[in-house]
Amino acid sequence: MTETTRRTLLGATLIAAPLAAPALAQPRWPVRPVQMLCPWAAGGGTDAVLRIIAAILEKDLGQPFNVVNRTGGSGVVGHAAIAQANPDGYTLGMLTAEICMLHWQGLTEITYKNYTPLGLMNNDPPGIQVNASSPYRDVKALADAIKASRPGQMKASGTGQGGIWHLALAGWLGAMGLPANHVRWVPSNGAAPAMQDLAAGGLDFTTNSVVEARAMLDAGRARSLAVMAGERITAFPNIPTLKEAMGIDYQTGAWRGIAGPPGIPAEARSTMDAALDRAFKSKEYQDFLNARGFGLVYANAADFGKFMEQADASLGNAMKAAGLAKAT
């Protein structure tokens, strides 16, 4: 090779190298606002948890994370919207325990398998709330009234038909030796509207989380009689467990986690996995959940997927036992 030829090839290489660089570069995610879908009503526990997560992510990642409430269909509308979103990483959302329940009821074909799991962020036990003017001063008095009532005479709510708080009621009734439908369930699009109905006198009690009932409790319009948990909630130390108040050791809970549709970009997955870990560990998130009584439980993307697989099987078995499952 002549010196002239060598210089010509070297020059061509130097010219070509900068032209190839842009093709190798990957765009940073996110480069524009991200939409965060909430399957339940504004003002409820899921909405509150998602909004604090969105605020922390916005500060961390430098782009707006906008919460949009997509309610309806006992949670089907919002969960379906997350699963069917454009897989570009710019529409994510919060899954709740209902995604491992809705398909058992035959309400949708969508299951936990229709998502890209990104992180489990919290888990809350249900409480038993009554109107402030209710004659039932403790959970045993309410339980005695339920046992003495005609099937369907008393009404309760907290979420949609067959939702996690409905299953909490069914489990409590079963623990008392009563059929799951002994108390009439009034479906709602979340805990906030259910608590409003309770305060207005339209329900005998609710079985949503104490956290979701807090606004009405603080306003003196409702009272919480017990929690379906292994121990008292730190933020609500005066509310006994069912085991303490009745000798019934029945426990359950509602979990919430962030996910996206299938096939979102790898960069979005890895960025969110790390960002959600930072968000969960942040003082802002810890203080927010502790102050309101939310349960602090975390799992990364991989473990969240395994968690949902196990939850789907256990909740399916529970729903079958309670007569709430239609799917096989």
N, C-alpha and C positions, 0 to 999 in steps of 0.2 A: 504494500500500500504506500503510495507516494505521500509526501508531506502535505501536498495540496488536497489530496483526497481525504486524509485524516482530518484536516482542519474543516473541510466542508461538512463531513459527517458530524464532527463535534458541534459545529454551529447549528446544524439542523436539530441535534438533540436538545441543545439549550433553548432553541426557539420553541420546540414542540412541548417541552416539559411544562411551562406555565399554562399552555393551552389545555393540557390533560388534567391539571389540578382541580378545576371546578367539577369535573365529572366524578371525581373521587370524594369530594366533600359531601357530607350529609347535613341536611338542614337541622338546626337545633329545634327541639320540641320543649315547650310550646312557643310558637312565634305569633300567635294570635289568641283571643279569648277562648276559653274552654267552657262549654255548657255542662252543668251538673244537674241531672234530672233527679227529682225526689218523687217517689210514688205515692206519698201521703201528704195530707193537708198542711198548709202553713200554720205554725204555732204548735205543732205536735213534736214529740221527741225526736223522730227521724229528721224532721226539718231543722230542728235546733242543732243536732249533731252535725248534719251536713253543712250547715251555714258556718259553723266555727271552723270546720275542716277547710272549706272553700276559702275563708278569709286567711287562714294560715298558709295555704298553698299559694294564694295570690301574692303574698309578701315574699314567700320563698322563691317562687319560680318567675316572678316578674310579669305575669299576665293575669287579666281578670278571670276568675272562676265564678261564673254566674249560675246561681241556683234557680231552677225552674220547676215548679210544682206541677206534676202531671198526675192528677188523681182520677179515680173512677174504677169501677169493675172490681172492687175489693182488692185493689193493688195491681190488677192485671194491666191496666192502661200504662202506668208508669214503668213497670218492670218490662213490659213488651217494648216500650219506646227505647229503653236502654239496649236491649238485645238486638233490636232492628236498626239501630243508629248507623250512620256512615262510619265505617271502621277506620277513619283517619286519625282517631285519637282526640278529636275535639268535641265529642259528645260522650261523656261518662255519666255515672250516676251512683246512687246508693241502693244496694240490695238489702232487703230485710228478710227475716225468717220466713215470711210468707212465700218467698220464691221456692222454698222446699215444701210447700203445702198446697199451693194453688192447683198444681197439676194433679194432685191426688184427689181433688174435688171435681176434676173434669172441667175446670174453668179455663184452662189454657194448656197448650202442648209444650210451652216453654218451661224449662227446668234450669237448674244451676249449671248444666252443661252448655247452655247457650250464651255463656259469658266468658270474658277474660278476667279472672279474679285479680285484684290489685292489693287488697288489704282489709282484714277484719279490724274494726275500730272500737266496738263497744258491745256490751251485752247487759240487759236490764231484766230484773225479775218483775212480775206483775204484782199489783196491790189490789185491795178490795176497797172501793170508795163508795160512800153514800152521801146523799144530800145533807147539808148541815142541819136541816130540820128533821131528818129521819129519826124515827123512834129507836133505831138500833144503835146502841152506844158501844157495842163491841161485836166482834165477828161471830162469837158464839150465839148471841141473840139473833143476828141475821141468819145464821145457819139454822137455828131452831124454827125461824119463820119460814124459811125455804122448805124445810122438811114438812111443815104443817100446811103449806100451800098446795093448791091444786096444780097439776102439770100445766105449764104455760101461763099461770096466773101472774108470776113475777117476771119482770123484764130487766135485762142487762145488756150492756154494750161495751165498746172499747175499740173496735176495728171492724173490718168487713166480715161477712159470713165465712166461717171456717178459718179465720185468721188466727194468729198466735194468741191473742187475748181471748178469743172464743175457745180455743183449745185449752187455755188456762182454766176457764170456767168449767169446761167439760171434765177436765182432770180433777178439779176440786169437788165437783158434784159426784164423780165416780168414787173419790176417796171417802165421801160421806154415804156411799151406798145408793146413790140416786142415779137415774139415767141422764145422759148428756143433755136431753131436751126437756128436762123437768123445768128449767128456767128458760123462758122465751128469749132468744138472742135477737137484738135489733141491730142490723148492720149499719155501719157508719164508715165514712171515708177517713178515719183516723181518730186518735184519742181526743184531740181538741174539740171537734164537734160532738163527740160522745159526752165529754165533760160538760159542755154547754147544755146538752139535753138533760143530763143529770141535775144540773143546777136549776133548770127550768121546771123540774118535777116530772119529766117524761120517762124516767127510768127509776128502778129501785136501787140499782147499784151498777158499778162498772168494774172491770177487771184489767184495765190498762195499767201501765207502770205508774208508780208514785210520782216519778219525775214529770210525766205528762200531765199529772193531776195537780201539779204544784201551784199553778196560777189560781185555780179555784180553791185550793187548800189555803193559800196565803190570803185570799180575799175573804175567807170565812164562809164560803158558799158550799164547801164539801168537807168531809172527814174521811181519812183513810184508816181502816180498821185492822188490816193485817197485810203482810207481804208473803208471797209464795217463794221464799228463799231459805237457804240454810242458816242464815244469820241476819240480824237487823242491818238495815242500810245505814251507813255512817252518817249521811246527811239527814236521816230521819230516825234518830235513835229511839224515839218514843213509840214507834209503830212496831208491834210484836210480829213475830213470824207465826205462821199457821200452827207450827208444832208447839210453840209456847202457848198460844191462845186456845188451841183445840186438841192438841195432841196428834195432829195430822201432819206427817212429814212429806208434804207434796211440794215439789219445786219445779219450776220451769223458767223460761226467759226468752227475751226477744233480742236478737243480735242484729247488728248493722255493719255493712262493709262496702267498700268502694270497688266498682267493677266497670268494665266497658264491654262493647260488643266483641264478637270473635274477630280475630285477625287485625287488631290494632297494631301500629308499628312497634317494632322492638324498642326503639328509643323511648316511645311514650310509656311502654310497660316498665322498662328499667328506671326511667326518671320518676314515675309515680311510685314504684315500689320503694325507692329510697326516700322520696319526699314524704310519703305517708308514715314511714318509720320515724322520720324527724318530727313530723307533725304530732304523732302520738306521744313522743318523748318530750315535747315542748312544754314549758311551764304554762303557757297560755292554754293549751288543750287540757292538761292535767288539772289546772285550777278550775277551768270551766266545767268539766265533768264532775269533779269532786264537789264543787259548790252547789251543784244541782242534783246530786245523787245518782248520776249516771254511772254504770258499771264500766270500769277501765279494763278492757280486754283487747289484746292485740294479736294478730297473726299476719305474717308477710304473705306475699302473693301465692307462693307455693302452698303454704300451710292453710291459707284461707280456702283454697280449692279442695284440700283434703277435709277441712272442717265442714264445708257444705255437703260433700259426699256423705259424710257420717250423719249430718243433721237431716238430710233428705230421707235416709233410711229410718232413723229413729222417729222423726215426726210422722212419716208415713205409717209406721206401726202404731203410733199413738192415735192417729186419726182413724185408722181401721177399727181399733178397739173401742173408740168413742162413737163409731157409726157415722163419722163425718167424711169418710173417703168414698169416692165414687169410682175412681180409676183403680185398676188392678195392678 
